[in-house]
């Protein structure tokens, strides 16, 4: 299927590793122009170099999305480079789950800054450019805990649930302007963090992921591939997903108890 992304400009936060990197690769292969931001400049530039070797038109901006001005600079840099913005993927974030009583106010604030306020600010700053382009798409990358938070899942589950509410609210408000807003809720999917964890444990990452799938009880019996996540998000930001908005789609191998 041709996703009709040729020449479109897509911004991806947290784009240096794992899910963000896989998405950038898929977008480049579809002909999109891709702007990536991340805190770690070395991995960011390594990812961009690999994409450019494939012929990708890629912009990188080192940015901490928990800082308002850095988010705004990222959006501004992409628009200055290509003169338009067609889609934004709010992907930055890390898992943070501990017993409720052990989470300090500062940790709550940091999690909300990284996972909620970063998406709020990036979406708000990209909005005039999406309108100027005649419409577009925003995808918020969340986690299945947003729908089914478990014990000892704070602060992430609460931040992610707020992201799901933001998704629905924006889809209602921006729909008349032809701006679609969706969320993708991930389960256990291969990423750089699991590779690093396997190294710490001194075992092959395939073994660790098999153990994770078995212990979690994933119905499909395996950890998800980053490319499978990327396929869905690329569709959602593309013109081929033009009638999909206001939904939160699980990418979890059937793990979530909620539809």
N, C-alpha and C positions, 0 to 999 in steps of 0.2 A: 504493500500500500504506500503510495506517495502521500506523505503528510503535508505537502505543500508548504514547507518551511523555508524553501530557498529564499535567501535574502532577508529573512525575518531576523530581528534582533531580540535575543533572549538573555536576560540577566539571571545569574544563578549565584546565590550566596552560599558560603561553605562549599566552594567548588573545587577544592584542591585534592580531595581524597574520597574514597568510598563511593557513596551514592551520588554526590555532586559531580565527581569525576566521570562516573559512568554515564550520567545524564549529559554532560558536556560532550562526551564522545559521540553519543547517539545524535545529538543536535547538530554537531559538525557534519556527521555523515549524511544528515538530511539537508545540508546546505545552509543551515542557519549561521548567523554571526553571533558569537557567544562572549559575554562578559562574565568573568569569574572574580569572586573576592574570597579571601580567607585571611586568617591571622598569620599563618606560617608561610613566609615568602618562599622558602626553598621548595616545599612540596607544590606550592601554587605554580611556580615557574617551571618545575619539572612536568607537571600536568599540561601546562600550556605548550611547552616545547613538543611534547608528544602529539598534541592535537595539531600543531602547526605542521608537523611532519606529514600528517594526513591531509594537509591542504586547508586546514581550518583557519578562519579569520577570527582570532581570539584576542581579547583584551583582558589583562589581569590588573587588579587593584588590591594591594595589601590593605585590609580593613578589618577592624574589630566591630562587628555589627551591633554590639551592645553599646557603642558610642554613636550618638545621633549624627554628629558631623561626618563621621567616617562612612556611615550608610549613605548619607546625602551625597558625599563626594563620589562614591561608587556609581550611583545612578547618574549623576551629572557627567562623569567621565565617559560612560557608555553613550549617553546622548550626544556629547561633544564629538565622539569618534565617528558615529554613524548617522547622527541626525534624526534618530527615531528610537522608540522602544516599543516592542510588540508583546513582550511577555516578561513576567517576573516570577522566579521560583524562590520562595523563602525556605531555604534548605538548611541553613546554619543551625547548629545546636548539638548538644551532647546529652547523653542519658545521665540523670541524677536522681537516684531513688534511695531513700533512707527512712528509718523510723521517724514519724512525725515529730516527736518530742526532741529529736536530735538536730533538727533543721533550724538554724538561726535566722533572725530577720534579714541579716546581710545575705545569707544564702538564698532565701526566698527572693529577695530583690534582684540578685545576680541572675537567677534562673529566669525570672520574668523579663528582665532586660534582654537576655540572650534569645529567648524563645518567643516572647510575645511582643515586646516593644520594638524589637528589631524588625519584625514583620509589619507592625503598624507603621513604623517610620518609612521603611522601604516602599511599602504600598502607597502611602500618602505622597511620597516624593516622586514616585513613578507615575502617579495618576494623571497629571497634566500631559505627559508624553503619550500615555495610552490613549487618552482622549484625542490628542492631536493626530494619532495614527488611525483614528476611526474605530477604535476598539482594540481589544486584546485579551490577555488572560493572566490571571494570578493563580499560582498553585502554592499552597502552604503544606509543607512536609511535616507531618505530625507522627504520632505513634498510636498503636491500638489502645494504649492505656488511656487515651483521651475519651474513648467510649466506655471502657471497662476498667476503671482504676482499681488496683488491688491494694492490699495492705502493704505498708512500707514503700509506697510508690511516689511519695512527695519528695521534692516539689514538682518533678517533671510532669506527673499525670495532671496536675492542676493547671500548669502552664499550657500543656497541650490541649486540655479541654477548653481553655480560653481561646486558643487558636482556632478550634473548631467553631466556636461561637462567632469569632471574628469572620471566619469564612462564610458562614450563612448570612450574617448581617450585611457584609459587603456584596454578596451575590444579589441580595434583594435591592440594595441601593444603587449598585453600578450596572445592573443588568440593562436598564433602559439606555445606557450609553454604550451598549455592545461590549461590555467588559465582563468576562466570565471569571468566576472565582470558585475554585474547588480545593479540596484537601485530599492528600494521600496519606493514609495511616499505615505505617510500616510495622511489621512484626520483627522477626529475627532474620536479618538479611546480611549477607557477607559484606564486610567493610574492613577498612584499615584497622579499626580498633580491635577486631577479633584476630587479625593477623598479629598485631602486637601482643595481644593477650596470650596467644598460642606460643609465641616466642618466650614470653615470661615464664610460661609453664613448661617449656621445653618439649613441646609436642607438635606434630604437624597440624596446620590449621584445619585440614580436612577432618582429622580425628576430633578436634575440639568442636567443630561445627556439627559433626554427626552426634556427638554427645549432647550438644545443646538441643538439637532437634528431638532427640529421644527423650531427654529430660523434660522438655517443654510440652511434649505430646502434640507436635505439629501434625495434623492429619495427613498432609502430603509427604510426611516422613523425611523432610530435608529442610535445610536452611535456604532461604531465597537467594537468588543471584542478583547482583546489582543491576545487571542488564535488564532483568525483568521489571524492576522498579523504573528504570530509565525509559523503557518502552511505553509504559503507561503515562508517565509525565510528559513525554514528548507528544503523545497523542492529545493529552489534555490542553497543551499550549498551542496546538496546531489548529488550522482551519477545519480539519476533519472532525474535531471535537466541538464544533460550533454550537451544538444544542445541549451540551453538558455543562451545567452550572449549579452551584449551591449544594454539591454532594461531597461526601467524605468516603472515599473508596479504600477498603482494606487491601493491603498487599502483604499477606501473612500466611499463605498456605493453608488457610482455614482455621488458624489458631484462635482468633478472637471469638468470644462467646456472643458478640453482638454482630448483627448484619451490617 
